[in-house]
């Protein structure tokens, strides 16, 4: 699964990188090195005209690429309240097209979730002792933005407020990362961004064909401070590699 990640790129960098035509964020984007479920996160989406006054589109009806902030933890349009979102932070690529919570969004409301990398916890089994969990930060080796495949929804609260929310699509981890955790976020390569965001592409088999797991050897993974375990902690120090000797030998030099 993907339960924590970091997103620290500046607003203008996201606007330029994803060729966004409309900045629909209300506040300044702040770097977040410990993104957790229910937090607001930046998302890239494309939408056609809607009758709602807050919808954005060209006069000719073409979809407009937007930068928005959305709540992590998808709240389906049919949900009774927001609480379901905390259970829907991830959607498995193998079943997202058919699950009631995700299938409509998979066909019509896809997004990209920019990230610098994500966290996973490696569990070591020690005879006679409590298993130890060591956090690792996993990021592209070339330092590029990770465009995680996501789905988004709009849910109307009882008082009429529209809540935008999202989920991260996950897949089986590549061979080198599977030693830490068996799942990882699905990453959409730049040459497929346009198709992935296209609301006119609705056939599940064609959509699924856009998703290819990250190739083995394209990601770096290294142990980081256990301070990331506490969602109250934040800052760039959370993604810095631990100095040699700060973790036990069973982690150092044995995973990669």
SULZISUL-V768538 format. One record per residue. N is the residue number from 1. SS is DSSP state (a for helix, b for strand, c for the rest). PSI is psi in radians with two decimals (none if undefined). Layout:
n=(N:N)
ss=(SS:SS)
psi=(PSI:PSI)
This chain:
n=(1:2:3:4:5:6:7:8:9:10:11:12:13:14:15:16:17:18:19:20:21:22:23:24:25:26:27:28:29:30:31:32:33:34:35:36:37:38:39:40:41:42:43:44:45:46:47:48:49:50:51:52:53:54:55:56:57:58:59:60:61:62:63:64:65:66:67:68:69:70:71:72:73:74:75:76:77:78:79:80:81:82:83:84:85:86:87:88:89:90:91:92:93:94:95:96:97:98:99:100:101:102:103:104:105:106:107:108:109:110:111:112:113:114:115:116:117:118:119:120:121:122:123:124:125:126:127:128:129:130:131:132:133:134:135:136:137:138:139:140:141:142:143:144:145:146:147:148:149:150:151:152:153:154:155:156:157:158:159:160:161:162:163:164:165:166:167:168:169:170:171:172:173:174:175:176:177:178:179:180:181:182:183:184:185:186:187:188:189:190:191:192:193:194:195:196:197:198:199:200:201:202:203:204:205:206:207:208:209:210:211:212:213:214:215:216:217:218:219:220:221:222:223:224:225:226:227:228:229:230:231:232:233:234:235:236:237:238:239:240:241:242:243:244:245:246:247:248:249:250:251:252:253:254:255:256)
ss=(c:c:c:b:b:b:b:c:c:c:a:a:a:a:a:a:a:c:c:c:c:b:b:c:c:c:c:c:c:c:c:b:b:b:b:b:c:c:c:b:b:b:b:b:b:b:b:c:c:c:c:c:c:c:c:c:c:c:c:c:c:c:c:b:b:b:b:b:b:b:b:b:c:c:c:c:c:c:c:c:c:a:a:a:a:a:a:c:c:b:b:b:c:c:c:c:c:c:c:c:c:c:a:a:a:a:a:a:c:b:b:b:b:b:b:c:b:b:b:b:b:b:b:b:c:c:c:c:c:c:c:b:b:b:b:b:b:b:b:b:c:c:c:c:c:b:b:b:b:b:b:b:b:b:b:b:c:c:c:c:c:b:b:b:b:b:b:b:b:b:b:b:c:c:c:c:c:c:c:c:c:c:b:b:b:c:b:c:c:a:a:a:a:a:a:a:a:c:c:c:c:c:c:a:a:a:a:a:c:c:c:c:c:c:c:c:c:c:b:b:b:b:b:c:c:a:a:a:a:c:c:c:c:c:c:a:a:a:a:c:c:c:c:c:c:c:c:c:c:c:c:c:c:c:c:c)
psi=(2.97:1.92:-0.19:2.52:3.07:2.38:1.91:0.16:2.55:2.73:-0.87:-0.62:-0.71:-0.73:-0.73:-0.80:-0.72:0.13:0.89:2.38:-0.33:2.15:1.82:0.29:2.54:-0.60:2.94:2.46:2.24:2.47:2.36:1.96:0.13:1.04:2.23:2.80:2.52:-0.14:2.78:2.32:2.66:2.48:2.52:2.15:2.91:2.33:2.53:3.02:2.51:2.74:-0.33:2.42:-0.41:-0.11:2.57:2.30:2.81:2.80:-0.46:0.05:0.09:2.59:2.55:2.31:2.24:2.65:2.14:2.87:2.36:2.82:2.23:2.08:1.67:2.29:1.82:2.68:-0.42:0.03:2.59:-0.53:3.11:-0.31:-0.48:-0.45:-0.59:-0.29:-0.08:0.83:-0.38:2.60:2.17:2.28:-0.49:-0.44:-0.03:-0.56:-0.20:-0.24:2.35:-0.59:-0.39:-0.36:-0.65:-0.71:-0.64:-0.62:-0.54:-0.38:1.36:2.67:2.96:2.35:1.81:2.39:2.66:-0.40:3.13:2.87:2.49:2.75:2.16:2.19:2.16:2.36:2.09:2.16:2.22:0.12:2.79:2.34:2.46:2.43:2.10:2.10:2.45:2.53:2.30:2.19:2.82:2.41:-0.56:0.05:0.14:2.89:2.33:2.13:1.61:2.40:2.27:2.93:2.60:2.77:2.80:2.17:2.33:2.11:2.87:-0.47:0.16:0.06:2.38:2.21:2.13:2.33:2.91:2.90:2.70:2.24:2.32:2.79:3.08:2.41:2.57:2.86:-0.75:-0.51:-0.34:-0.28:-0.41:-0.88:2.58:-0.10:2.73:2.81:2.53:2.21:2.29:2.08:2.68:-0.62:-0.14:0.09:-0.81:-0.81:-0.72:-0.67:-0.25:1.95:-0.19:-0.23:1.85:-0.15:2.09:-0.67:-0.62:-0.68:-0.79:-0.53:-0.27:-0.28:2.05:2.21:2.63:2.45:2.51:2.36:0.03:-0.12:2.54:2.53:2.29:2.65:2.50:3.04:2.49:0.00:-0.42:-0.31:-0.47:2.05:-0.27:-0.35:2.49:2.88:2.77:-0.32:-0.36:-0.35:0.17:2.42:2.51:2.46:2.61:2.34:-0.11:-0.13:2.87:2.77:-0.37:-0.36:-0.82:2.05:0.10:-0.30:-0.55:none)
